[in-house]
Amino acid sequence: MNTPPPNPPTDPLPLSVSIVCMDNESTIRRTLESVRPLATEIIALDSGSTDSTKDILREFSVQIIDQPWLGHVKQKQAALDLCTQPWILHMDSDESLEPELQQSIREVIEKDIANPQAMGNVGGYELNRRVWWAGKMLNHAWQPEHRLRLVRNASAEWAGYDPHDKLVLTSGSAARLPGVMRHDTIPSIAEFMQRQISHARIAAESYERLNRKPSVLKLVASPVGAWLKQMVIRQAWRDGWRGWCAASAAEFATAIKHMILLERSFKQDDDES
């Protein structure tokens, strides 16, 4: 691994950063501090913040666009479409770049500037995201979680279904960069579980639109499978009590999603009868 220099360079790169946000005052400062030394342009689509989120964005000279919420996929695509630089980095408002990853991004873009042919057919890079919770990084739960986030302009688009959006390449191949993207997604377990319920409802609605049929068997088997994936395959138990909670949260979210889908399905049958 490359060790970042004690005083890393701060010259901006031909890089746009896209962010979607709403009421993220507790996390967005860290996000901006981690990308400001790299970016020529930072664009934030705000969907109605009432806290100090916009004030923080202005501190960092971010271009703020007021955009009512379009859904996870469409909102992020709208932010992507506004970026003007040759390279684009998408960051969620609760994510930040650790120093090694900052240096990796700088190195690969500077390499592209110096010798574009040396980059080959690479259209983008996946970054590994790790959850930070209760003063510690989770090294096993949800790991590895490689996400395509750094892409050439006009080489990628947002796809997937709400709330499970994903950035995909439309041209070129993907590579991976060393370093960690920190994810501050658990302010407290109570708040995290409330968010999981919201995401489960949105996922159930997306499943319904995709004509994915619910079943009691899925309600029983899928949550158990989600728990085993974290505890056995990811070895979340090695993260201590945090890992056990993470696996249980994955189980809970999966169960809620299938319960909501079953409820909606049977309610629709009752309305039609």
VOGU-3710 file (C-alpha; in Angstrom, 3 decimals, decimal comma):
1> mntpppnppt> 0,000/0,000/0,000  1,093/3,551/-0,720  1,408/5,747/2,373  0,020/9,277/1,889  2,621/12,026/2,311  2,538/14,006/5,592  1,355/17,115/3,732  -0,633/15,874/0,723  -0,968/18,205/-2,287  -4,087/20,333/-2,541
11> dplplsvsiv> -3,991/21,356/-6,209  -7,444/20,705/-7,688  -7,789/17,986/-10,304  -10,051/17,910/-13,381  -12,611/16,277/-11,093  -16,265/16,968/-10,350  -17,836/15,660/-7,159  -21,581/14,987/-7,148  -23,554/14,782/-3,906  -27,252/14,443/-3,112
21> cmdnestirr> -28,288/15,625/0,332  -31,022/16,618/2,735  -30,557/17,463/6,430  -27,075/15,946/6,659  -25,394/18,503/8,911  -23,893/15,772/11,108  -21,900/14,106/8,314  -21,538/16,340/5,272  -18,680/18,446/6,639  -16,462/15,348/6,776
31> tlesvrplat> -17,534/14,502/3,221  -16,568/17,935/1,929  -13,297/18,122/3,851  -12,225/14,843/2,254  -12,921/15,877/-1,364  -12,183/19,619/-1,343  -8,396/19,166/-1,869  -9,100/17,084/-4,984  -12,038/18,689/-6,743  -12,325/21,555/-9,183
41> eiialdsgst> -16,110/21,389/-8,901  -18,495/20,139/-6,220  -22,200/19,950/-7,057  -24,839/19,206/-4,433  -28,494/18,511/-5,195  -30,391/19,412/-2,045  -33,941/18,153/-1,647  -35,147/20,519/1,064  -32,690/20,764/3,945  -33,978/22,633/6,987
51> dstkdilref> -30,881/22,215/9,173  -27,435/23,762/8,589  -26,553/21,526/5,619  -26,707/24,381/3,094  -24,651/26,669/5,312  -21,919/24,034/5,439  -22,085/23,579/1,656  -21,618/27,333/1,188  -18,543/27,288/3,451  -16,923/24,972/0,909
61> svqiidqpwl> -18,093/26,978/-2,146  -20,278/24,120/-3,326  -22,641/24,691/-6,232  -26,049/24,061/-4,627  -29,006/23,004/-6,757  -32,438/22,878/-5,118  -34,109/19,777/-6,483  -37,238/18,132/-5,040  -36,622/14,450/-4,401  -36,916/12,363/-7,569
71> ghvkqkqaal> -36,048/9,011/-6,051  -32,616/7,529/-5,394  -31,738/6,632/-8,997  -33,138/9,728/-10,728  -31,783/12,182/-8,138  -28,249/10,844/-8,432  -28,487/10,789/-12,219  -29,567/14,447/-12,168  -26,475/15,305/-10,112  -24,246/13,289/-12,426
81> dlctqpwilh> -25,626/15,073/-15,493  -24,597/18,471/-14,094  -20,917/17,573/-13,712  -18,578/19,222/-16,217  -15,088/17,867/-15,461  -13,415/14,912/-17,264  -13,606/12,799/-14,095  -16,577/12,493/-11,726  -16,643/11,193/-8,163  -19,996/10,481/-6,554
91> mdsdeslepe> -20,184/10,718/-2,772  -23,168/10,089/-0,535  -23,562/12,762/2,131  -22,509/10,339/4,881  -19,353/9,123/3,119  -15,791/10,445/3,195  -12,403/9,525/1,750  -9,699/8,214/4,045  -6,187/9,601/3,313  -4,932/6,572/1,378
101> lqqsirevie> -7,945/6,702/-0,927  -7,512/10,447/-1,446  -3,957/9,771/-2,594  -5,039/6,879/-4,834  -7,577/9,088/-6,606  -5,021/11,854/-7,081  -2,451/9,445/-8,488  -4,758/7,829/-11,011  -6,130/11,135/-12,354  -2,649/12,671/-12,574
111> kdianpqamg> -1,514/9,555/-14,432  -4,391/10,013/-16,863  -3,412/13,648/-17,410  0,236/12,739/-18,035  -0,383/9,762/-20,306  -3,989/8,912/-21,212  -2,910/5,919/-23,290  -1,428/4,282/-20,193  -4,928/4,022/-18,686  -6,053/1,583/-21,352
121> nvggyelnrr> -9,797/0,970/-21,480  -10,523/1,898/-17,879  -13,780/3,843/-17,642  -14,019/3,995/-13,866  -12,870/2,784/-10,484  -14,511/0,925/-7,639  -13,885/2,130/-4,090  -14,231/-0,058/-1,008  -16,720/1,327/1,500  -16,520/0,464/5,203
131> vwwagkmlnh> -18,974/1,393/7,922  -17,713/3,499/10,826  -19,758/2,944/13,952  -19,319/3,786/17,623  -15,734/4,964/17,189  -14,492/2,035/15,124  -14,370/0,773/11,542  -16,203/-2,451/10,736  -13,618/-4,606/8,982  -15,793/-7,651/8,284
141> awqpehrlrl> -19,512/-6,822/8,341  -20,674/-5,822/4,837  -17,127/-6,424/3,553  -15,938/-6,183/0,908  -18,299/-3,516/-0,435  -16,764/-2,284/-3,674  -18,791/0,462/-5,316  -18,194/2,136/-8,660  -17,837/5,809/-7,759  -14,987/7,386/-9,751
151> vrnasaewag> -15,815/7,494/-13,477  -14,945/9,282/-16,669  -17,514/11,839/-17,712  -20,140/10,341/-20,056  -18,948/6,808/-19,275  -21,477/5,849/-16,594  -25,093/6,161/-15,510  -27,191/5,400/-12,454  -29,255/2,222/-12,572  -30,802/-0,304/-10,177
161> ydphdklvlt> -34,034/0,272/-8,284  -34,906/2,461/-5,314  -33,378/2,473/-2,758  -30,729/0,127/-4,186  -29,211/2,413/-6,796  -25,905/1,621/-8,457  -23,539/3,448/-10,773  -22,739/1,351/-13,856  -20,334/1,869/-16,727  -21,705/2,458/-20,211
171> sgsaarlpgv> -18,229/2,243/-21,751  -14,852/0,969/-20,658  -13,900/-1,421/-17,885  -13,686/-1,015/-14,112  -10,628/-1,255/-11,880  -10,197/-0,881/-8,114  -8,311/1,659/-6,050  -6,573/1,004/-2,730  -7,920/2,805/0,290  -11,176/3,121/2,196
181> mrhdtipsia> -14,319/5,181/1,782  -15,679/5,711/5,285  -19,446/5,320/5,702  -21,016/7,079/8,706  -24,407/5,460/8,231  -25,185/4,528/11,865  -25,620/7,639/14,053  -27,295/5,333/16,584  -28,775/1,873/16,265  -32,290/3,270/16,836
191> efmqrqisha> -31,936/5,825/14,011  -30,335/3,226/11,756  -33,215/0,796/12,242  -35,750/3,526/11,519  -33,935/4,189/8,248  -33,942/0,473/7,478  -37,726/0,432/7,819  -37,984/3,344/5,377  -35,635/1,639/2,909  -37,531/-1,635/3,272
201> riaaesyerl> -40,774/0,109/2,360  -39,214/1,719/-0,714  -37,633/-1,602/-1,744  -40,970/-3,381/-1,366  -42,605/-0,778/-3,619  -39,838/-1,275/-6,189  -40,256/-5,065/-5,990  -43,966/-4,596/-6,634  -43,267/-2,496/-9,735  -40,780/-5,133/-10,903
211> nrkpsvlklv> -43,506/-7,766/-10,440  -41,486/-9,741/-7,912  -43,926/-11,982/-6,109  -43,935/-12,230/-2,311  -44,211/-15,489/-0,411  -44,172/-16,714/3,158  -41,209/-18,926/2,227  -39,184/-15,832/1,249  -40,224/-14,143/4,480  -38,819/-17,072/6,443
221> aspvgawlkq> -35,729/-17,917/4,364  -34,434/-14,541/3,137  -33,817/-12,934/6,575  -32,006/-16,045/7,783  -29,920/-16,005/4,604  -29,056/-12,318/5,156  -27,918/-13,033/8,725  -25,840/-16,053/7,716  -24,221/-14,104/4,885  -22,933/-11,532/7,351
231> mvirqawrdg> -22,006/-13,871/10,176  -20,588/-16,819/8,218  -19,435/-15,525/4,824  -18,398/-12,007/5,901  -17,366/-13,188/9,391  -19,062/-10,216/11,026  -18,585/-11,855/14,425  -14,953/-10,751/14,208  -16,154/-7,148/14,605  -17,412/-7,987/18,100
241> wrgwcaasaa> -20,785/-6,742/19,289  -20,915/-4,307/16,355  -20,746/-7,237/13,938  -23,535/-9,110/15,689  -25,707/-6,000/15,533  -24,856/-5,468/11,853  -25,886/-9,018/10,959  -29,093/-8,657/12,952  -29,829/-5,338/11,231  -29,428/-7,010/7,818
251> efataikhmi> -31,806/-9,761/8,935  -34,314/-7,218/10,251  -34,281/-5,101/7,080  -34,822/-8,155/4,874  -37,706/-9,384/7,039  -39,414/-5,976/7,053  -39,127/-5,732/3,256  -40,832/-9,086/2,707  -43,499/-8,355/5,345  -44,393/-5,070/3,664
261> llersfkqdd> -44,466/-6,758/0,258  -46,770/-9,498/1,561  -49,042/-6,937/3,191  -49,278/-4,855/0,019  -49,953/-7,936/-2,097  -52,776/-9,251/0,078  -54,275/-5,786/0,514  -54,370/-5,428/-3,269  -56,076/-8,830/-3,562  -58,659/-7,736/-0,960
271> des> -59,303/-4,449/-2,801  -59,829/-6,285/-6,080  -62,174/-8,913/-4,605
//
